[in-house]
Amino acid sequence: TDATNKNMGSAISAEGYIHRTGVYCVNVNISIKADRRDDFLEVIRNNQKGTMDKEPLALEYTWGESAEKRNTFFFHEKYKGRSGFVAHQRTKHFKKWKEFVASDPFTKPPQVFIFES
């Protein structure tokens, strides 16, 4: 019998094997320049709204600010397979995000972690 951790999106069998559920996950850590904070907040809110309202393969788009360091933000995104993330990258709201990224808004390079569950 399998024990499933629904938050993780995978099941671990009695034998200890991980069974993937086809969920493609993206975690991002970014630090925004203080004078770009308002621009960032506008773009990220629009990206989240567009993702969750218009993308049928998007499962979750959560973001928030560090409780310890102002202007440091974390994102967690989940899609139905890699194809869901590829579709996300082709949207108008993601294009706005890419334009923002190209405008040099970060104090250090973003950290991006991708995994499948």
Buried (B, 14 or more C-beta within 10 A) or exposed (E): EEEEEEEEBBBBEEEEEEEEBBBBBBEBBBBBEEEBBEBBBEBBEBBBEBBEEEBEBBBEBEBEBEEEEEBBBBBBBBBBBEEBBEBBEEBEBBEBBEEBEEEEBBEEEBEEEEEEB
